[in-house]
Amino acid sequence: MRRASVEKAIGCATIFPAALIGLSDLTDGVGPTGWWGLSELIGWVGLCAAASLAIALILAQVRYSRLATCVAVVVAMALAAGLALLMNWLGLRAPMSAKMAFTSSLQVIGTIASAALVVWLAYLSWTRTQRS
């Protein structure tokens, strides 16, 4: 297994608890339904994927730039714990304005992520037809 794959796997495993907490909070039935609700879920998945890649990049810096291992691990764990605690706080004691701002930003992220996914799939399809 390549080392970059290991770092990505560690990033995914680290962010997995926060992803589950967020999905359970977003699917509690209180939020919007339909396209806006789907956009929130896609936004949360996109945010978790970005955090996972950020953790993988932080851990890769240990190898490339001699960043202290303990510093990288603490920063990676703080990112994952911060995301989980943010979702826990938003689900329990956050003011309604914070909840609305967060879910609205998730809808924007979800819309952008959906458009980016469509463009990326179109690009992959285009490059495959050009190679043939």
Secondary structure, 3 states (H helix, E strand, C coil): CCHHHHHHHHHHHHHHHHHHHHHHHHCCCCCCCCHHHHHHHHHHHHHHHHHHHHHHHHHHHHHHCCCCHHHHHHHHHHHHHHHHHHHHHHHHCCCHHHHHHHHHHHHHHHHHHHHHHHHHHHHHHHHHHHHC
